[in-house]
């Protein structure tokens, strides 16, 4: 591989990343942790949650994307606000991105059944080109391959969400600053530049209680980058007796995946996703994608009893809270004597 081919490869990768909305890593387990896609949800569960996630995409293809993610979020001020931290490393072939963010969220109670959430994140993205991972046919280019290059960029995101009973809709904007990076080929001083593209994510959620054992959580996620067609994915999670779940996710014209998991002692959760390889152009050469998740929940700051359902979502929590407030109001009203 010559110097010209190397720079051409990097340029093609950057264009491919933008066109396929892949500047943001693909994650399946956001249904367990909506803070991943919107900073307004930091601390929303009322507990201190720690999640670790590993994703291996397109197994069988050399240099295919690999993602590691660690998130931590917790409530403050009696659940009216929340804080969060996210760290991730995303590698595709010779290009890797390491990022870190700190988040703040605030919740406003509009009425018994309505909530508004606001959130912002600030952090950094460090993009690195590892020339030493390139296998060159011409050994005389060893000088070129000895010079990795990297660029540190400031980044931020913002989000807002509205909840009415068991329905919630959130909108977030990622890579707000649209920072640009430049990489220099120290062998012949040629440069390559590319910029972070602003992404918008719309998430719609609904929590439906089937009976005392089953609950269903359908979601719709729409991702859009400036000037590009949106990527739409739908998923639904069936939750059983507070301890087990099965999730099906379909990215339109792209992939179909299934996730299953379970809760241990209401504090520890384990999840696994298998993504089928036959729904995109890589189906013939990849054996699919895998994603592993571990999540730990600490005792809540407010001392509330833990429930397994809140590992999935806490939409129903406010619905039940609203019913409780309504009952209190009814009980306080003077009783009329029956004739």
VENCOR-V456992 format. One record per backbone hydrogen bond with DSSP energy under -1.0 kcal/mol. NH is the residue of the N-H (numbers start at 1). CO is the residue of the C=O. If there is no record, write none. Layout:
# VENCOR-V456992
nh->(NH | NH)
co->(CO | CO)
This chain:
# VENCOR-V456992
nh->(6 | 7 | 8 | 9 | 10 | 11 | 12 | 13 | 14 | 15 | 16 | 17 | 18 | 19 | 20 | 21 | 22 | 32 | 36 | 37 | 38 | 41 | 42 | 44 | 46 | 49 | 50 | 51 | 52 | 53 | 54 | 55 | 56 | 57 | 59 | 61 | 64 | 66 | 67 | 68 | 69 | 70 | 71 | 72 | 73 | 74 | 76 | 80 | 81 | 82 | 83 | 84 | 85 | 86 | 87 | 88 | 89 | 90 | 91 | 92 | 93 | 95 | 96 | 97 | 98 | 99 | 100 | 101 | 102 | 103 | 104 | 105 | 106 | 107 | 108 | 110 | 111 | 115 | 116 | 117 | 118 | 119 | 120 | 121 | 122 | 123 | 124 | 125 | 126 | 127 | 128 | 129 | 130 | 131 | 133 | 134 | 141 | 142 | 145 | 147 | 149 | 151 | 153 | 155 | 157 | 158 | 159 | 160 | 161 | 162 | 163 | 164 | 165 | 167 | 168 | 169 | 170 | 171 | 172 | 173 | 174 | 176 | 178 | 181 | 183 | 185 | 186 | 189 | 192 | 194 | 196 | 199 | 200 | 201 | 202 | 203 | 204 | 205 | 206 | 207 | 208 | 210 | 211 | 215 | 216 | 217 | 219 | 220 | 221 | 222 | 223 | 224 | 226 | 228 | 231 | 233 | 234 | 235 | 236 | 237 | 238 | 239 | 240 | 241 | 243 | 244 | 245 | 246 | 247 | 248 | 249 | 250 | 251 | 252 | 254 | 255 | 257 | 258 | 259 | 260 | 261 | 262 | 263 | 264 | 267 | 268 | 269 | 270 | 271 | 272 | 273 | 274 | 275 | 276 | 283 | 285 | 286 | 287 | 289 | 290 | 291 | 292 | 293 | 294 | 295 | 296 | 297 | 298 | 311 | 312 | 313 | 319 | 320 | 321 | 322 | 323 | 324 | 325 | 326 | 327 | 328 | 329 | 330 | 331 | 332)
co->(2 | 3 | 4 | 5 | 6 | 7 | 8 | 9 | 10 | 11 | 12 | 13 | 14 | 15 | 16 | 18 | 17 | 29 | 33 | 34 | 34 | 38 | 39 | 41 | 43 | 73 | 296 | 71 | 294 | 69 | 292 | 67 | 290 | 65 | 288 | 58 | 61 | 91 | 55 | 89 | 53 | 87 | 51 | 85 | 49 | 83 | 81 | 77 | 76 | 105 | 74 | 103 | 72 | 101 | 70 | 99 | 68 | 97 | 66 | 95 | 63 | 92 | 128 | 90 | 126 | 88 | 124 | 86 | 122 | 84 | 120 | 82 | 118 | 80 | 116 | 114 | 114 | 163 | 108 | 161 | 106 | 159 | 104 | 157 | 102 | 155 | 100 | 153 | 98 | 151 | 96 | 149 | 94 | 129 | 130 | 131 | 138 | 139 | 141 | 144 | 129 | 127 | 125 | 123 | 121 | 173 | 119 | 171 | 117 | 169 | 115 | 167 | 113 | 164 | 205 | 162 | 203 | 160 | 201 | 158 | 199 | 156 | 175 | 194 | 192 | 190 | 184 | 185 | 183 | 181 | 179 | 174 | 224 | 172 | 222 | 170 | 220 | 168 | 218 | 166 | 216 | 214 | 214 | 239 | 208 | 237 | 235 | 204 | 233 | 202 | 231 | 200 | 198 | 225 | 223 | 221 | 250 | 219 | 248 | 217 | 246 | 215 | 244 | 213 | 240 | 240 | 261 | 238 | 259 | 236 | 257 | 234 | 255 | 232 | 251 | 251 | 249 | 274 | 247 | 272 | 245 | 270 | 243 | 268 | 264 | 264 | 295 | 262 | 293 | 260 | 291 | 258 | 289 | 256 | 280 | 282 | 282 | 59 | 275 | 56 | 273 | 54 | 271 | 52 | 269 | 50 | 267 | 48 | 308 | 309 | 309 | 315 | 316 | 317 | 318 | 319 | 320 | 321 | 322 | 323 | 324 | 325 | 326 | 327 | 328)
